[in-house]
């Protein structure tokens, strides 16, 4: 029973992590773009 319960949240965490991964990458890209722009300025 404990394994089954732990398995449920684990599965939910996988898709959630996938959604967060692209969001974090996109946010990091925006910050990275601003950094070089500041150096050029």
Backbone as a chain_set.jsonl record, in Angstrom:
{"seq": "XXXXXXXXXXXXXXXXXXXXXXXXXXXXXXXXXXXXXXXXX", "coords": {"N": [[0.85, -1.204, 0.0], [1.939, 1.225, 0.791], [3.878, 1.568, -1.188], [2.222, 1.787, -3.465], [0.834, 4.17, -2.881], [2.99, 5.98, -2.835], [3.772, 5.744, -5.449], [1.703, 6.978, -6.893], [1.914, 9.891, -6.364], [4.471, 10.186, -7.396], [4.185, 9.715, -10.148], [2.544, 11.902, -10.796], [4.31, 13.932, -10.226], [6.221, 13.632, -12.216], [5.1, 14.569, -14.812], [4.583, 17.191, -13.969], [7.139, 18.171, -13.409], [8.176, 18.133, -15.971], [6.64, 20.121, -17.189], [7.507, 22.331, -15.709], [10.207, 22.383, -16.369], [10.542, 23.35, -19.127], [9.518, 25.923, -18.718], [11.34, 27.026, -16.87], [13.67, 26.934, -18.412], [13.029, 28.718, -20.458], [12.744, 31.112, -18.994], [15.344, 31.402, -18.044], [16.665, 31.788, -20.453], [15.697, 34.31, -21.215], [16.823, 35.929, -19.216], [19.52, 35.501, -19.751], [19.767, 36.685, -22.248], [19.383, 39.365, -21.578], [21.664, 39.86, -20.051], [23.975, 39.79, -21.879], [23.195, 41.945, -23.472], [23.41, 44.086, -21.73], [26.167, 44.133, -21.38], [27.041, 44.875, -23.934], [25.879, 47.393, -24.12]], "CA": [[0.0, 0.0, 0.0], [2.815, 2.404, 0.842], [4.484, 1.741, -2.517], [1.187, 2.276, -4.385], [0.605, 5.579, -2.581], [4.154, 6.755, -3.263], [3.791, 5.715, -6.917], [0.769, 7.974, -7.435], [2.519, 11.232, -6.383], [5.66, 10.162, -8.259], [3.724, 9.914, -11.526], [2.072, 13.282, -10.937], [5.496, 14.785, -10.204], [6.943, 13.571, -13.5], [4.557, 15.55, -15.763], [4.735, 18.529, -13.401], [8.536, 18.56, -13.605], [8.354, 18.392, -17.408], [6.069, 21.441, -17.469], [8.363, 23.354, -15.099], [11.504, 22.404, -17.056], [10.521, 24.32, -20.239], [9.311, 27.281, -18.204], [12.594, 27.502, -16.282], [14.627, 27.166, -19.497], [12.63, 29.955, -21.131], [13.063, 32.238, -18.106], [16.8, 31.531, -18.019], [17.053, 32.359, -21.739], [15.402, 35.743, -21.178], [17.831, 36.58, -18.374], [20.814, 35.415, -20.444], [19.753, 37.691, -23.311], [19.549, 40.69, -20.976], [23.043, 39.991, -19.571], [24.852, 40.232, -22.972], [22.764, 43.268, -23.928], [23.992, 45.046, -20.795], [27.608, 44.234, -21.648], [27.224, 45.657, -25.161], [25.515, 48.791, -23.838]], "C": [[0.88, 1.245, 0.0], [3.424, 2.651, -0.539], [3.463, 2.327, -3.498], [0.967, 3.776, -4.146], [1.77, 6.427, -3.081], [4.204, 6.827, -4.789], [2.87, 6.775, -7.494], [1.401, 9.369, -7.475], [3.734, 11.277, -7.311], [5.238, 10.408, -9.702], [3.277, 11.358, -11.739], [3.273, 14.23, -10.985], [6.22, 14.777, -11.546], [6.4, 14.598, -14.506], [4.736, 16.985, -15.259], [6.159, 19.023, -13.649], [8.767, 18.905, -15.074], [7.804, 19.775, -17.747], [6.982, 22.537, -16.91], [9.688, 23.48, -15.861], [11.497, 23.426, -18.197], [10.341, 25.751, -19.739], [10.617, 27.848, -17.649], [13.6, 27.809, -17.393], [14.304, 28.494, -20.18], [13.002, 31.17, -20.275], [14.575, 32.47, -18.107], [17.27, 32.177, -19.322], [16.817, 33.866, -21.741], [16.452, 36.475, -20.365], [19.178, 36.602, -19.104], [20.872, 36.49, -21.532], [19.994, 39.082, -22.721], [21.012, 40.903, -20.555], [23.956, 40.47, -20.7], [24.483, 41.634, -23.459], [23.387, 44.332, -23.024], [25.483, 45.226, -21.067], [27.846, 45.093, -22.886], [26.947, 47.139, -24.872], [26.673, 49.448, -23.095]], "O": [[0.597, 2.21, -0.711], [3.483, 3.788, -1.006], [3.779, 3.238, -4.263], [0.92, 4.559, -5.095], [1.558, 7.479, -3.685], [4.624, 7.835, -5.357], [3.217, 7.413, -8.489], [1.421, 9.984, -8.542], [3.992, 12.301, -7.943], [5.853, 11.21, -10.404], [3.603, 11.965, -12.76], [3.248, 15.224, -11.71], [6.768, 15.796, -11.966], [7.168, 15.421, -15.005], [5.01, 17.889, -16.048], [6.358, 20.168, -14.054], [9.476, 19.862, -15.384], [8.425, 20.52, -18.505], [7.204, 23.555, -17.566], [10.227, 24.58, -15.979], [12.37, 24.293, -18.235], [10.943, 26.681, -20.276], [10.966, 28.998, -17.916], [14.304, 28.817, -17.333], [15.199, 29.295, -20.447], [13.523, 32.155, -20.798], [15.029, 33.613, -18.164], [18.169, 33.018, -19.306], [17.661, 34.62, -22.224], [16.926, 37.533, -20.778], [19.888, 37.607, -19.074], [21.905, 37.132, -21.717], [20.725, 39.885, -23.301], [21.537, 42.008, -20.69], [24.658, 41.465, -20.519], [25.361, 42.418, -23.818], [23.842, 45.368, -23.51], [26.001, 46.34, -20.993], [28.741, 45.939, -22.896], [27.681, 48.019, -25.319], [26.597, 50.627, -22.751]]}, "num_chains": 1, "name": "protein.A"}
